[in-house]
Amino acid sequence: MINLVIMAKSLNSIYAVNHVENGNFLEGVIAIPARRALEKEKINSLEKLSAYSEEEILNLHGFGRSTIEKLKDYMKEHQVSFKNNDLPDFLVR
């Protein structure tokens, strides 16, 4: 039974990283302007998002500290993270 739970969690993570529904990527997680900015950059999955640094995403229209924190929490839930952390120490929590 425990093996099934572990397997299910692993499959869920793979599914979440690779699955994209038409235009619904991150709907309900971040606001529309930020989602549009990701769409403009052709970032439509967590896998693609993880290829960017936090600083690169912060430079996009619609992204501020609050949106980045929501995004980081969502990514952490799905065992995904940004490429690296290029932010100065005073901006990192």
Backbone bond lengths (Angstrom), bond angles and torsions (degrees), N, CA, C in turn:
res aa  C-N    CA-C-N  psi(-1)  N-CA   C-N-CA  omega(-1)  CA-C   N-CA-C  phi
1 M - - - 1.454 - - 1.530 111.07 -
2 I 1.325 116.46 -43.76 1.469 120.17 179.94 1.524 109.86 -62.76
3 N 1.336 116.59 -40.05 1.469 119.65 178.43 1.521 111.39 -60.34
4 L 1.321 117.41 -37.85 1.461 120.92 179.02 1.521 111.51 -65.59
5 V 1.327 116.45 -39.09 1.462 120.72 179.14 1.526 109.73 -65.49
6 I 1.325 116.44 -44.71 1.465 120.54 179.08 1.519 110.04 -63.04
7 M 1.327 116.73 -43.96 1.463 120.86 179.39 1.524 110.69 -62.59
8 A 1.321 116.16 -42.08 1.465 120.25 -179.61 1.527 110.61 -62.91
9 K 1.331 117.23 -41.56 1.464 120.41 178.65 1.524 110.58 -64.65
10 S 1.313 117.10 -40.56 1.463 121.08 178.78 1.521 110.65 -64.02
11 L 1.298 116.94 -46.45 1.461 120.54 179.73 1.521 111.02 -64.74
12 N 1.329 116.44 -38.14 1.464 120.56 178.04 1.526 110.24 -60.47
13 S 1.334 117.30 -41.80 1.456 120.65 179.44 1.516 111.11 -64.57
14 I 1.328 116.76 -43.58 1.462 120.76 179.02 1.520 109.59 -62.66
15 Y 1.303 116.56 -44.15 1.457 121.81 179.72 1.530 110.25 -61.34
16 A 1.324 116.74 -45.52 1.464 121.09 -177.31 1.527 111.26 -65.28
17 V 1.315 117.44 -36.84 1.456 120.69 -177.67 1.523 110.98 -72.35
18 N 1.311 117.59 -38.03 1.455 120.70 -172.65 1.522 114.67 -98.62
19 H 1.302 118.09 -15.96 1.454 120.51 -174.39 1.528 111.33 -86.68
20 V 1.313 116.00 131.03 1.465 121.60 176.36 1.514 107.77 -132.95
21 E 1.325 115.99 122.24 1.455 119.54 173.41 1.515 107.72 -93.71
22 N 1.282 117.06 150.47 1.462 123.02 -174.70 1.528 112.72 -48.84
23 G 1.339 116.65 102.25 1.445 122.10 174.08 1.512 116.28 70.06
24 N 1.317 118.41 9.43 1.455 120.97 -176.96 1.522 113.33 -104.90
25 F 1.321 117.90 10.85 1.459 120.68 -178.79 1.526 110.03 -61.13
26 L 1.305 116.23 122.48 1.471 125.91 178.92 1.527 114.31 66.34
27 E 1.329 117.53 16.78 1.459 120.62 176.08 1.521 108.76 -62.58
28 G 1.318 116.64 131.45 1.452 121.31 -178.11 1.519 113.49 85.48
29 V 1.332 116.54 -4.78 1.467 120.87 178.88 1.522 109.88 -103.87
30 I 1.329 116.17 -49.47 1.465 121.14 178.50 1.528 109.23 -128.48
31 A 1.317 115.70 162.79 1.466 121.72 -175.56 1.533 111.82 -70.70
32 I 1.316 114.91 162.15 1.463 122.28 -176.38 1.539 113.09 -57.56
33 P 1.342 120.57 -44.61 1.473 118.37 -179.39 1.538 112.72 -58.41
34 A 1.310 116.52 -39.55 1.467 119.97 179.19 1.528 110.56 -69.15
35 R 1.337 116.73 -40.04 1.466 119.66 178.34 1.529 110.85 -64.33
36 R 1.324 116.78 -39.00 1.472 120.65 178.10 1.531 111.10 -64.16
37 A 1.339 115.85 -38.54 1.468 119.68 178.68 1.527 110.15 -63.60
38 L 1.328 117.00 -40.74 1.464 120.30 177.19 1.530 110.08 -65.37
39 E 1.309 115.91 -42.77 1.466 120.75 179.16 1.534 110.98 -60.20
40 K 1.326 116.29 -41.88 1.464 121.55 178.95 1.530 111.07 -60.47
41 E 1.326 116.39 -34.76 1.468 122.03 178.94 1.533 111.94 -86.14
42 K 1.334 116.36 3.40 1.476 122.97 -179.05 1.529 112.28 64.06
43 I 1.327 115.88 33.01 1.464 122.24 175.46 1.517 106.21 -97.87
44 N 1.330 116.39 101.36 1.455 120.23 -175.41 1.526 113.40 -127.53
45 S 1.328 115.84 21.07 1.465 120.09 175.36 1.524 108.57 -155.53
46 L 1.319 116.00 159.68 1.457 119.61 177.14 1.524 110.93 -65.29
47 E 1.315 116.14 -31.34 1.462 120.40 178.19 1.537 110.17 -61.70
48 K 1.325 116.98 -46.29 1.466 120.58 178.18 1.526 111.00 -67.16
49 L 1.317 116.31 -39.34 1.463 120.89 179.59 1.526 111.24 -61.72
50 S 1.324 117.08 -36.69 1.460 121.09 -178.17 1.531 112.59 -68.88
51 A 1.321 117.88 -10.84 1.465 121.47 177.16 1.525 111.75 -82.48
52 Y 1.327 116.91 -5.67 1.462 122.41 -179.39 1.520 110.28 -107.13
53 S 1.329 115.80 152.56 1.460 120.13 173.98 1.525 109.06 -84.40
54 E 1.296 115.50 162.02 1.463 121.28 177.41 1.532 110.11 -59.86
55 E 1.309 116.46 -39.54 1.464 121.15 -179.41 1.530 110.88 -63.95
56 E 1.328 117.38 -41.24 1.460 120.61 179.49 1.526 110.85 -62.05
57 I 1.319 117.26 -41.46 1.463 121.14 -179.85 1.529 110.31 -70.40
58 L 1.325 117.11 -37.89 1.468 120.62 178.26 1.534 111.83 -61.74
59 N 1.307 117.19 -25.78 1.471 121.07 -179.94 1.519 112.92 -77.99
60 L 1.328 117.57 -10.29 1.460 120.68 179.09 1.527 110.34 -78.94
61 H 1.325 115.93 151.32 1.465 121.43 176.81 1.530 109.49 -60.24
62 G 1.320 116.74 138.06 1.461 120.82 175.79 1.513 114.27 91.56
63 F 1.335 117.22 -2.81 1.457 120.10 -178.91 1.519 111.50 -109.42
64 G 1.316 115.03 125.05 1.454 122.93 173.40 1.523 107.93 -131.61
65 R 1.306 116.22 -171.19 1.472 120.38 -177.23 1.540 111.36 -60.47
66 S 1.318 117.01 -42.10 1.462 120.76 -177.81 1.532 111.32 -63.01
67 T 1.319 116.12 -45.59 1.462 120.66 -179.64 1.521 110.66 -65.66
68 I 1.325 116.61 -41.01 1.474 120.27 178.65 1.521 110.27 -62.70
69 E 1.328 117.59 -41.76 1.468 120.19 179.46 1.528 110.99 -62.80
70 K 1.338 117.24 -42.82 1.474 120.61 177.08 1.523 110.16 -61.05
71 L 1.314 115.68 -43.46 1.459 121.08 -179.40 1.525 111.14 -65.26
72 K 1.323 117.13 -43.11 1.469 120.66 179.08 1.528 111.13 -63.19
73 D 1.330 117.19 -40.47 1.468 120.51 177.39 1.527 110.77 -62.05
74 Y 1.318 116.12 -43.88 1.465 121.02 179.55 1.530 110.52 -64.24
75 M 1.324 116.16 -43.25 1.460 120.57 179.44 1.531 110.90 -64.00
76 K 1.326 115.66 -40.70 1.466 119.81 179.88 1.532 110.67 -62.75
77 E 1.324 117.34 -40.11 1.465 121.58 177.13 1.527 111.69 -58.99
78 H 1.326 116.48 -28.19 1.466 121.86 -177.97 1.529 112.22 -105.95
79 Q 1.339 116.28 18.73 1.468 123.37 177.78 1.529 113.28 53.95
80 V 1.316 116.06 43.06 1.464 122.74 178.83 1.521 107.10 -129.15
81 S 1.325 116.51 148.83 1.464 119.63 177.02 1.523 109.87 -143.33
82 F 1.329 115.20 168.39 1.447 120.36 177.48 1.523 109.94 -67.58
83 K 1.326 115.95 161.80 1.463 123.29 -177.01 1.526 110.98 -53.49
84 N 1.304 117.17 -49.42 1.459 123.21 177.41 1.515 107.53 -162.71
85 N 1.294 115.78 178.33 1.459 118.80 -179.21 1.513 108.94 -115.16
86 D 1.328 116.62 98.80 1.456 122.53 -178.72 1.525 112.50 -92.27
87 L 1.327 116.87 4.23 1.465 119.46 -176.09 1.528 111.21 -75.18
88 P 1.314 116.63 146.01 1.468 119.90 173.86 1.533 109.45 -62.87
89 D 1.322 116.14 151.86 1.466 121.56 -176.40 1.519 113.44 -55.15
90 F 1.343 118.32 -35.14 1.455 119.85 -176.27 1.534 112.71 -69.89
91 L 1.347 117.51 -15.82 1.463 120.40 177.29 1.527 112.94 -94.39
92 V 1.310 117.62 -13.36 1.460 121.56 -177.34 1.520 109.40 -91.03
93 R 1.341 116.06 134.38 1.463 120.68 179.21 1.493 111.09 -70.73
